[in-house]
Amino acid sequence: MRKNKSNTSCQEYFNPARCTTSALVSILHHVIEMLERSVFVRCLLVDFFKAFDVVDHTVLLAKLSQLGLPDRALNWIISFRIHWTQFVKYDNVISSSQPINASVVQGLGLGLMLYFVMAKDLKAVSPINRLFTYADDTTVLVPSDLDVGLEDEFENVKQWAKDNKMILNITKTKETVFRRPNPRLSLHPSPLPHIEQVKVAKLLGLVFTERLHFDDHVSAVLKACSQRMYLLKLLRAQGLPVTQLNTVFQVLILNKIIYAIPAWNGFLSMHFVSQINGLFDTDT
């Protein structure tokens, strides 16, 4: 039985310079590392209800004030990104202005950074477990045979959500249990209350299974790309120049195939490798 030896932070979080691919590579690396010494690894995919929309400004301002920002920078954030108001106009009648006391703008770089500040103190209970936060996606990894199990980690997440006025979406929060490809190792942990255990899950656009197979992901990608290849043929028949066809191909098809490929290509069977190569062997 391995025990919690310290309160060291195990959070890995969103960074504007860090893409989803590197986040996925990091998560899978830790899963494989944990499986080298554990029978299984429990993975909790936490969903917060409209995470960016419910960020409480009072809580956020308290966290911003602890960062030691220059007063000008803090006042600018407060004036231009937090203290907004709204009104409604209907039939040429304008309502009184009301303050917006929650939400950050997800589409802006500053909005992402504000959410990062909000979620920065969400950490794993045990230094052996791992908690990853990429924007509003939160993933918890817990290997077997620990004194701090997934139940404790989930209670910690729920308490953090309560303290920070965030809303957990229980129906969309899922658990998958990664295990070694050995049929004799059939141990299976009981699911968390009200949380569905699934054999196939999706994280940051990547579909994976409990056996770390990515066949479902590649099948879905190949199906989408085949449909887009048909569009490419129609564009060629309409006389679109080769240079522009190549641009369309890269945007609609190539980018779809290579998304997060460093995270999953090493797990593919030769069957799917051949299918991917066959897509490029067409005469389109």
C-alpha positions in Angstrom: 0.0 0.0 0.0 1.5 3.3 -1.1 0.7 6.2 1.1 0.5 10.0 0.7 3.8 11.4 1.8 3.4 15.1 1.2 1.0 17.8 0.0 3.0 18.4 -3.2 0.9 19.8 -6.0 0.2 17.4 -8.8 -1.8 19.7 -11.0 -1.0 20.1 -14.6 -2.8 23.0 -16.2 -3.6 25.0 -19.3 -0.9 27.1 -20.8 -1.4 29.3 -23.9 1.8 28.0 -25.4 0.7 24.3 -24.8 -1.5 22.7 -27.3 -4.1 19.9 -26.7 -1.7 17.4 -28.3 1.0 17.9 -25.6 -1.7 17.8 -22.9 -2.9 14.4 -24.3 0.6 13.1 -24.6 1.2 14.0 -21.0 -2.0 12.4 -19.8 -1.3 9.1 -21.7 2.3 9.1 -20.5 1.2 9.2 -16.9 -1.4 6.5 -17.5 1.2 4.1 -19.0 3.7 5.0 -16.3 1.0 4.2 -13.6 0.1 0.9 -15.3 3.7 -0.3 -15.1 3.2 -0.6 -11.3 -0.6 -0.9 -10.9 -3.3 -3.3 -12.0 -5.5 -0.5 -13.2 -5.7 3.3 -13.4 -9.0 5.0 -12.7 -9.6 8.1 -14.9 -12.3 10.6 -14.0 -13.4 13.0 -16.7 -14.9 15.9 -14.8 -17.4 18.2 -16.5 -18.3 21.6 -15.0 -21.6 23.0 -16.2 -20.9 26.1 -18.4 -17.5 26.5 -16.7 -16.6 29.9 -18.3 -20.1 31.3 -17.9 -20.4 30.7 -14.1 -17.0 32.0 -12.9 -17.9 34.1 -9.9 -16.3 37.6 -10.1 -16.0 38.0 -6.4 -14.1 34.7 -6.1 -12.0 35.5 -9.2 -11.1 39.0 -7.9 -10.0 37.5 -4.5 -7.6 35.1 -6.4 -6.4 37.9 -8.7 -5.5 40.1 -5.7 -3.2 37.3 -4.4 -1.1 37.3 -7.5 0.8 40.5 -6.8 -0.2 42.1 -10.0 0.6 45.9 -10.5 -2.4 48.0 -9.5 -2.8 49.3 -13.1 -3.0 45.8 -14.5 -5.4 44.6 -11.9 -7.6 47.7 -12.3 -7.6 47.3 -16.1 -8.8 43.7 -15.7 -11.5 44.8 -13.4 -12.6 47.7 -15.6 -12.5 46.1 -19.0 -13.0 42.4 -18.4 -14.9 41.9 -15.2 -17.1 44.8 -14.2 -19.4 44.7 -17.2 -23.1 45.6 -17.3 -26.0 44.5 -19.5 -29.4 45.9 -20.6 -32.2 44.7 -22.8 -33.8 46.7 -25.6 -37.3 45.6 -26.8 -39.6 47.6 -29.0 -37.4 50.7 -28.6 -37.7 50.5 -24.8 -34.4 50.0 -22.9 -34.2 48.4 -19.5 -32.1 49.7 -16.7 -28.4 48.5 -16.7 -27.6 45.5 -14.5 -24.2 44.3 -13.4 -22.8 41.0 -14.7 -21.4 39.3 -11.7 -20.2 36.0 -13.3 -18.5 34.6 -16.5 -15.3 35.2 -18.4 -15.1 35.4 -22.2 -13.9 32.0 -23.4 -12.9 33.2 -26.9 -10.3 35.7 -25.6 -6.8 34.9 -24.5 -7.4 36.9 -21.3 -10.6 34.9 -20.7 -8.6 31.7 -20.7 -6.0 33.1 -18.4 -8.7 34.3 -16.0 -10.2 30.8 -15.9 -6.7 29.4 -15.3 -6.4 31.7 -12.3 -9.8 30.5 -11.1 -8.8 26.8 -11.4 -5.2 27.0 -10.4 -5.8 25.9 -6.8 -7.7 22.8 -7.8 -5.1 20.1 -7.0 -5.0 16.4 -6.3 -5.1 15.2 -2.7 -2.3 12.7 -3.1 1.1 13.5 -4.8 0.9 10.1 -6.5 -2.4 10.8 -8.2 -2.6 13.3 -11.1 -5.0 16.1 -11.8 -4.9 17.7 -15.2 -6.7 20.9 -16.1 -6.7 22.1 -19.7 -9.0 25.1 -20.0 -12.3 23.8 -18.6 -11.4 20.1 -19.0 -10.4 18.4 -15.8 -9.0 14.9 -15.6 -8.1 12.9 -12.5 -5.9 9.8 -12.7 -5.7 7.4 -9.7 -3.7 4.2 -9.8 -4.9 1.1 -7.9 -3.8 0.2 -4.4 -3.6 3.7 -2.9 -4.8 5.0 0.4 -6.2 8.1 -1.4 -8.6 6.7 -3.9 -10.8 8.2 -6.6 -13.6 8.6 -4.1 -11.4 11.0 -2.0 -10.2 12.8 -5.1 -13.8 13.3 -6.3 -14.9 14.6 -2.9 -12.0 17.1 -3.1 -13.2 18.2 -6.5 -16.8 18.6 -5.3 -15.7 20.6 -2.3 -13.6 22.9 -4.5 -16.5 23.4 -6.8 -18.7 24.3 -3.8 -16.1 26.7 -2.4 -15.6 28.4 -5.7 -19.3 28.5 -6.7 -18.7 26.2 -9.7 -21.3 23.7 -10.8 -20.5 20.0 -11.4 -22.3 18.4 -14.2 -22.7 14.9 -12.8 -24.5 13.5 -15.8 -21.7 14.4 -18.1 -18.9 13.4 -15.7 -17.6 10.0 -16.7 -15.1 7.4 -15.4 -13.1 4.9 -17.4 -10.7 2.4 -16.0 -7.5 1.8 -17.9 -6.0 -1.7 -17.5 -3.2 -3.8 -18.8 -4.1 -6.0 -21.8 -4.1 -9.2 -19.6 -7.4 -11.1 -19.3 -6.3 -12.6 -16.0 -6.2 -9.2 -14.4 -9.9 -8.8 -14.1 -10.2 -6.6 -11.0 -12.7 -3.9 -11.5 -13.4 -1.1 -9.0 -16.9 -0.2 -8.1 -18.2 2.9 -9.8 -18.5 6.2 -8.0 -22.1 7.0 -6.9 -24.1 8.5 -9.8 -21.0 8.5 -12.1 -21.2 6.3 -15.2 -18.2 4.0 -15.9 -17.6 3.8 -19.7 -15.4 1.6 -21.8 -15.0 4.3 -24.5 -14.5 8.0 -23.7 -13.5 11.2 -25.4 -11.0 13.8 -24.1 -9.9 16.9 -25.9 -11.2 15.5 -29.2 -9.5 12.1 -28.8 -11.5 8.9 -28.5 -9.9 6.2 -26.5 -10.9 2.9 -24.8 -10.1 1.3 -21.4 -7.4 -0.9 -23.1 -5.8 2.2 -24.7 -7.0 1.4 -28.1 -7.7 4.2 -30.6 -9.5 2.2 -33.2 -12.8 4.1 -32.6 -11.0 7.4 -33.0 -9.3 6.4 -36.3 -12.5 4.9 -37.7 -14.4 8.1 -37.0 -11.6 10.2 -38.5 -11.4 8.0 -41.6 -15.2 8.2 -42.1 -15.2 12.0 -41.8 -12.2 12.2 -44.2 -13.8 9.9 -46.8 -16.9 12.2 -46.9 -14.6 15.2 -47.3 -12.7 13.5 -50.1 -15.9 13.3 -52.0 -16.3 17.1 -51.5 -12.7 17.5 -52.8 -13.6 15.5 -56.0 -16.6 17.8 -56.6 -14.4 20.9 -56.3 -11.9 19.4 -58.7 -14.7 18.6 -61.2 -15.8 22.2 -60.9 -12.3 23.3 -62.0 -10.8 24.5 -58.7 -7.0 24.9 -59.3 -4.6 22.4 -57.9 -3.0 24.8 -55.5 -6.4 25.7 -54.0 -7.4 22.0 -53.9 -4.3 21.4 -51.9 -5.2 24.1 -49.4 -8.7 22.6 -49.0 -7.2 19.1 -48.6 -4.8 20.3 -45.8 -7.5 22.2 -44.0 -10.4 19.7 -44.2 -8.6 16.3 -44.4 -4.9 16.4 -43.4 -5.5 18.5 -40.2 -8.3 16.1 -39.2 -5.9 13.1 -39.6 -2.9 14.5 -37.9 -4.7 16.0 -34.9 -3.0 14.8 -31.7 -1.2 12.1 -33.8 1.8 12.0 -31.5 -0.5 10.8 -28.7 -2.1 7.9 -30.5 -0.2 6.8 -33.6 2.1 4.5 -31.6 -0.9 2.4 -30.5 -2.3 1.7 -34.0 -2.4 -1.8 -35.6 -1.1 -2.2 -39.1 -4.7 -2.5 -40.3 -5.4 1.1 -39.5 -2.0 2.3 -40.6 -2.8 0.8 -44.0 -6.2 2.4 -44.0 -4.7 5.8 -43.3 -2.1 5.3 -46.0 -4.8 4.2 -48.4 -6.5 7.5 -48.0 -3.5 9.2 -49.4 -3.1 6.7 -52.3 -6.2 7.8 -54.0 -6.1 9.7 -57.2 -7.8 12.8 -55.8 
